[in-house]
Amino acid sequence: PQWPPASRQSQPPPQSQERQLHQVSIPQHIIDRVVDRRGTDHIHADLNPETTALIVVDLQNAFMVEEYAAAYVPEAVNIVPNVNRLAEAVRETGGKVFWIRNTITDETRETWSHWFAMSGDKERAAKRQANMVLGAKGHELHTDLVVKPEDETVLKQRFSAFIQGSSNLHELLKAQGFDTVLITGTVTNVCCESSARDAMMLNYKTIMISDGNAALTDAEHNASLVSIYATFGDVMDTDMAISYLQKNATRKAAE
């Protein structure tokens, strides 16, 4: 499949469209550089569905419901249908879904004190922290997400879910034989990009889902996609990722 789709580059979404997604744009010179270096525009199109994990980063009320949010990302609600579709496709083709939840603890406040010191206004920082503790309404996953009993939930304590001391996601994935990760969630250029970079450096095939991540602006969203696509892995939209999962699952079944 062509990337980015020509129609997506040139045509804005219709005004009647209920959910407005980011306008994705990866410069042609970046695409050319990737193809020249790798020999293909999608290096991970050969993903094995049975060793593919969907990583859903921080789609929690504290980012998605203004009442509970100190770090509100309106676009995050709009990607939920795509995340649900991709989750179902991953399950059906033999993979697994991991729901990552940003979590603040007393230990985090101590060992990551510089970040909390950078949070600015103390009242806003206190609200943010209160919304991110285990048991808070803001800590819960958004109610529109379809979570199944066979999925796993992972609590993380840093932007990246993979960095040492953040969570046990890496250990869970390795123990279950996963070598490919599809990264979705929010915020694209913070926790999602951080997780994607670290996943690649831990030797996972890493794919960012362009319409399954959300940032505050198109510019920030696209900057992350460009960085990941140019160096760290692959970028696909939801339909493309599902098509590869289904095609490769069918091929494996016929072998």
Number of C-alpha atoms within 10 A of each C-alpha: 11 8 17 19 12 10 9 13 14 10 9 10 15 8 8 7 8 9 13 15 19 22 18 20 21 18 12 11 9 15 19 15 13 19 15 11 11 11 11 13 21 20 18 18 19 11 20 19 26 21 19 26 24 24 27 23 26 29 30 28 26 29 28 24 19 14 12 21 21 22 19 18 21 15 22 26 23 20 24 23 15 18 25 16 14 24 26 19 20 24 19 15 20 15 22 25 23 21 21 22 24 25 21 20 14 8 10 16 15 10 12 12 11 10 12 16 12 10 13 10 9 12 10 13 17 13 15 20 20 21 25 25 18 16 10 14 19 25 26 19 21 20 11 10 16 14 17 11 5 9 14 15 15 19 19 22 19 21 19 23 29 23 20 11 13 19 21 15 20 17 10 14 19 12 9 11 12 20 20 24 25 25 26 33 28 28 26 30 22 15 19 26 27 19 24 29 20 18 25 20 13 13 10 21 21 28 30 29 25 26 23 27 31 29 23 18 14 15 15 15 25 21 16 21 27 19 17 20 22 19 12 21 21 24 28 24 20 19 14 15 22 20 14 19 25 16 16 19 18 13 9 12 8 7 5
